[in-house]
């Protein structure tokens, strides 16, 4: 599983979406939540997705072909403040259009920074996933920065914010630095695609 991973294209409008109808696993979350690092960690590649210390680097929908079976689709981060309001609105519109029009989404990973309580942007994204009936897993990222009791508190905060979550079912933890949680993600994807 995940033997072959390849960047395919960046998409800036809905008309540019691939036409081959492969299943899509999408990554979404607010800006600077660690989506690019997650991709590199999951596929054991340092340079598959471009990472940056500057939030808001992903300004397009990025497609990665995995094992010639499915796409991992990295959506732009929600809500980065240091860009113009017009550009923020454009990204939000692009994400909403994608979620409403793509017929190939099998699962979404909604990344939430474990160091903070879910934000208003996380609630908006959660509403969109429900609205378009997209199955999702909330992934608490950056847990290497927390102590065990803080991880437990982050899980409680997530369940209080989104009561539909159940730890170890659709609420998981991840560290791109230590690869913690990677095997569980691989197991889930294997179950879907094998």
N, C-alpha and C positions, 0 to 999 in steps of 0.2 A: 504493500500500500504506500502511496506517495513516493514511488520510485522515480517518477519523471515529473518535473514542474517547470513550466515555461511561461514567461510573460508574453502575452499575445498582443494586446492593444490597450490604449487609453481612449475612452469614449467621452465626448463632450456634449453630445446631443443624443436623444433617444433614437434618432434615425441611424446612428452608427453602431447600434447593438449587433453582436454577431447573429447570423441568420441560421446557424446550424442546430439550434434547439437542444443543446446539451444541458443537462441539469446544472443548476447554479446554487452554490453555497455562498451566501453573502456575509460580508463583514461590515458592521455599521456601529456607530457610536459617535460621541462628541469628539471634537478635535483634541489631539494629543493624548488619546487614550491607549495608544500602543498597537494600532492595527498593523502597521508595516513591520514592526518588530515581531508581532505574533506570526505573520506570514513567514518571515525569515526563520524564526525558531521552529515553527511547525514543519516546514519543508527542509530544515537543516541546511539552509543556504544563507550566506551572509549578505548577498547582494541581489536577491530576487526582487524584493521590494525596496525602494529607496527610503531610507530613514533620515530623519533630520531632528536636530534639537529645536528647530523652529516649528511650532505647531502650525497646522493648516497647510502642510506641504502637499497633501493629496488633493488636487484640484480637478480631478476627473474620476470617472468610473474605470477602474483598472481590472483587466481580465487576465487571469492566470489559468492555463490549461494544465490539469492534473491527470497524469496517467492516461491521457487521451479519453478520459471518461466523463469528466465534469470540469466546470469552471469554478475557481475561487474568485469571487468578485469583491473588490475593495471599494467601498463607497466613500465619497468625500466626507471628512469629519464635519459634524454639525457645529456651527456657532463660534468659529474662531473670530475673536473680536478685532484683530488688527488688520482686517481687510474691510473694504467698503461695504456699506449696507446693501448696495446693489448686488455685489458679488455674493454676499451671504444669502440674499434672497434667491439669486440664480441657483446656487448650490442646493438650497432647500427645495426649490421647484424641480430641479433635475432628479433629486433623490425621490421625491414624491411621485414624479412621472414614472421613474424606473420601477418603483414598488407596485404601482398600479397597472403598468403595462406589460412587464415581463411575465410571461406565462411559464417560465422555467425555474422559478425559485423553489427549491426543495426545503431549504432551512436557512435561518439567519442566526449568526452569532452577534449578539448585541453586547459589545464590550463596554464595561463600566469600570472606571478607575476605583480600585478597592480602597484607596486612601480617603475617598470622599463619599458622602451620601449621594445617591442619584440626584441629578439636577433637573431643572425644568426641561432642559433639552432631552434628557433621558426619558422623561415622562412623555414628551411629544413623540419621540421615536417609538416608544412602547405602544402608544395609541395608534400610530400608523401601521405597525406590525399586526395589531389586532384588527384594524380596519380592513386590511387587505388579506386577512386570514393566512398570515405567513407563520408557519411553525418556527419557534425561536428558542435559543438557549442564551441566558444571560451569563456572560463570562466575566468574572471579577479579575481584572488584570493587575499587574505590578504587585503581586502578593509577596514577592521577595523583599519588599520594603516594609513589611508588617511583621509584628510578633504574632504568635499563635492566638492570643486573646483578642488581638485587633482583627485578625482574619475572621474569627467567630463573630465579632461585632459587625464586620462588613457584611457577612451573610445575613445576619439578623436585619440590618438596615435594608438590604435588598428585598427580603421577604416582606418586611413592613411596607416598603414602597410598592412592590408588585406582588400582591397576595397569591397570584397564580403560580409563583415560583416554588419549587421544592428542591432543597439541597440534594445533590447527586443525581437529580433527574434533569431539570432544566435550569439549574443554577450550579455552575462550575467555577473553579478557581484556576488561575494560570499565571505562570511567571516565564516570560520570554528569556530572562537572564539565566534561570536555573532549569528551564524546560519542565518545571513542575506543572502537571496537568496535561502534558503532551500525549502521553500514552492513552489517557481517557478520550481525548479528542480523536486520536487515530482509531481507537476502538469504535467510536460512534460512526466515523466516516466509513470504516470497513463494513460495518453492519448495513449501511445504506447502499454501498456500491459493490459489494461482493456477493 
